[in-house]
Amino acid sequence: MSAPPTTSAAPRSGLVVLALFLVYVVWGSTYLGIHLALEGGMPPLSVISGTRFVIAGGVLYALLRWRGVPAPTRAQWPTLAVMGFSLLFLGNGMVVMAERDVSSGLAAVAVASVPLWMALFSAFRGQKVTAGEWLGIAVGFAGVLWLNAGSSLTATPAGLVFLLVAPLGWAAGSIWSRGRDLPSPFMTAAAQMLCGGAILVAAGLLRGERMDGPPSLQGVLAVGYLTVFGSIVAFTAYVWLLHNVRPVLASSYAYVNPVIAVALGAWIAHERFSAADIGAMAVILAGVVVITLARLRRA
């Protein structure tokens, strides 16, 4: 999502800290939440991704309409559907599919490459890219190559493919949506979740997903956490940040989330990471930081 202009009044520092905490920690913990939901026997596409976004999008949509926010126009719905497909079906759904084979921390490290792909796609669209940004892209993709060739991902080909598709889908959808006719940011998020969630549920049912028995308490709680905190609370905090702080601070989650995810995966799920995994993460995040600094300098 492109960043809207910040408001003229400075937000209270306490609210900024709280919003950053939610975006950093809650979004970083969603990778562990996916791991626990899968471990609890919940179907990946139809429930962990699809049902989660349908419920979250429906609640947010209803709340916005109750507050008088205009609904998307007929012309806007196709754009929102494409965004739902690329960002949620490809971006999120493929992460869930990957976590059947790879650790939650490793999935987060792979998704950390999204800003690199976005910078590259922006260059393809004719946007001027500075030498510093190209350096960040080169450094970051060196980390991506290291992750794909020298880490534990090499033992899980399916997980590797899914984790290549996920950041590509998210980045492509984000760049494609820029300049499109869209409703307000919160309504865009709600409608996008409704569209993407419906696509995910349909895809899950088509691939034959079903519950083998009554859902476990762990699975239900994990999906509930992803729905309420991951899709409603943290996203609301992120959109608030986009309106009230500089975009570079709002987007700093990109290099904090993987660290949180790796730490939580090791602590709670007892995931183990090789030196290559940690090294690749450090190089990818270094590339993201270089790109961010280069854009700050250009601005």
N, C-alpha and C positions, 0 to 999 in steps of 0.2 A: 504494500500500500504506500502511495506517495504521501509525504508528510504535509499536513495542512499547516497554514501559518500559525505561529504561536500567538497566544493572547497577549495584550499589552500589559496587563497587570501581572506582576510576578507572583507565581504560586507560592504557597507556604512551604517552607523547606521540609516540614514534617510529612506533608502529603507527597512530596516528590520522593522522599526516602521510602515511604510505605509503598508507593507505586513501583519503584525500582525493585524493592524487595519481592513484591508479588511477581513481577516479570522475570527477575533473575531466578528466584528459588522455585516458584510454582511451575513456570514453564520448564525449568531445568529438571524438575521432579517428574514431569509427565512421561519421560522415557522409562523411569522406574515404574510409574503407574501402568504403563502399557505392559511391561514385563510381568507385573503382578496379576494383571487382568488375564493375560495369556496363560499364566501358571494356574489361574483359577478356572480355566476351561472355557473362557468366553470366546466366541467366534471373532476372528480378527476384523474382517471388513464390515460385516453386517451389524455387529454390536459395538466392539471397542471403538471403531471409527464412525460407522454410519449412524447407529442409534444415538450415540453421544452427540453428534453434531445436529441431528434432527431435533433432539430435545433442547439442546442449548440454543440453537437458532430459533426454534419455536417460542421459547420463553422470552428471548431478547426481542424478537419481532413483535410479540404480543405486548410487551412492556412499552416498546417504542410507539406502537400504534395507539396505545392507551394514553400516552403522553402527547399525542397529536403529531408525531413525526410522519411525514407523507410516505406512503408505500412506494416501492419502485414502480416505474411506469412500464407499460407493455414493451417498450423498446429497450428498457434496461435489463429485463429479465434474461434475455439470451446472453448478454455480457456476464451477468452474475453466474449463469450456469457454466460458462466456460471457465470462469475463475474458480468456481466450486470444483470443477473437474481437475484443473491443473494444480491448484493449491491444496485441495483437501484429498481428492481421490489419489492423485499422483504423489503430492507432497507428504501428506500424512498417512494415507492408506498403505503406501509402499514401505514406510517406516515400520508400521505395525506388522506387515508381512515379513519384513527383514528380521524383526526381533523374535520371530519363531526360531531363528537359527543363530543370531548373534546377540551379544550382550547389549543392555540398554546404553551403557556408556559408550560403546563402540558405535552404536547407531547415532548417538548425539554428536560424536566426533565427525562422522561422515556428513551429517546435516550442517555442520559448521561451515561447510564449503559454499553454502548458498550465496553469501555476499560476493564470492569470487565469480560464480556463474552469472550473477546479476551484472557485475561490472563488465564481464565479457560480452553478454548479450546487449548491454547498452552500447558497447563499442560497435557491435554488428549493426545496430540501428542508426549509426552515424553520430552518436554522441561523442564529443571530444574527450579523449582519455589522456591524462597527463603521464609523464614519464614515471612519476611516483606511483600512480595507479597501476601502470603496466608492471612495475617492479613488484607491487603487492600481489598482482595476479600470478606472476611467475613464481614467487615464493610460495603462495598458497597452493598452487597446483603441483608444485614439487612435493608438498605435504600430502596432497590427494593421491599422487602416484605412489608415494611411500606407503600410505595407508592401504592402498589396493594391492600392492605388490609385496610388501614386507611385513604385514601384520597378520593377525589371526583370521582376517577376512578371507585369506587365500584358501582356508579349509572349508569355507561355506560359499560355494559359487552362487547359489540362489540368493543368499543374503547380500552378496556383493552386487549382484544385478539390481536388486531392489534399492540398495543404498546409493547406487549411481542414478537411478531414475528419480528418486525422491527429491534431491536438491535441484535436479534439472527441471522437474515439473514445477516446483515452488518458484524458482527464479524466473522461468519462462512466463509463468502466469502473472507474476508481479510486474515484470517489464511490459508484457502485453497489455496489462490493464491501465497503464499510465496514459492519461489524456482521454480515456473513454468516458462516455456519459454514464455517471454513476450517482446513486442517491447519497445521502449523508454518510459519513464514515461508519457510524454505528449501524445504520440500516443496511449498508453494504455488507458489513460483517454478518448480520443476522440472515440476510437473504442468501449470502454466499454459503453459510453453514447449512441452511435448508436445502439448497440445491446440491451441494457436495454430499451432504448426509444421505439424501435420497439416492444419489448415484452409487454411493458406497453400499447402502443396504441392498439395492438391486444387484450390484456386482457380487456381493456376498451370497445372496440367494441363488444367483445363476451358477456360481461355482459349487453349490451344494452345501453351504455351511448350515449347520444345525447344532442344537444343544444335545449332547449325549445323555444328559440327565438334568436334574434340578441344578440351577447355578449355585456355585459355592459362595459363601459369605465374602471371601476374599475377592472373588471376581466381581461381585455386585458392588462392593465398596470401592474397588479400584475404578470401575467404570463410572460410578457416581462421583468420585474425586475428579476424574478427567473431565466429566461433564460440567460440574459446578465450578471447580477451581481452575482447571486448565482452559476450558472453552468460554466461560462467562467472566469469572472474576479477573483472571490474569489478562485476558484480552481487553476487557474494559479498562484496566489499569494502563495497558499499552496505548490504547487510543487516547486516553486522558494525557499521557505523557507526550504524545505527538502534538497535542494542542497546547501544551504548557511549558515544554522545555525544548532545548535545541534538538534537532533530529539526531545528531550524533550521539547524544546521551540516551535518547529513547531507543536507538538501535544498538546500543552497547550490549544488549542481551546476547547478541550473536557470538561474542567471545567469552561470555560468562556462563551461559547455559551448559556448554559441553563440560566445563570444569565441575559444575554442580552435579551434572548427570553422572560423571565418572566417580565423583566422591560418594554420591548416594548409592550407586550401583555396587561399589566396593564395600560400603558400610552395611547396607541393609540386605542386598541380594548376594553378598559375598562373591562378586564378580572379580575375576583376575585379569590384569592387563599386562601385556608384555612391554619391554622397553621400546619396541618398534611402535606399538600402539600409542604410548605416551609421547614418543618423539614425533610421530606424524601429527598428533594433535597440536603439539607446540608449534610446528612449522605452519600448519594450516591457520592457527590463530594469529601467528606472526604476520602472515599474509593479509589477514583481515584487518589487523591493526595498521599495517602500512597503507592499505587502501583508505582507511578511515582518516588517517593523518594527512594523506595526500589530498583528500577532498576538503578537509578543514583548511589546508593551506590555500587551495584554489578559491574557496569561499571567502 
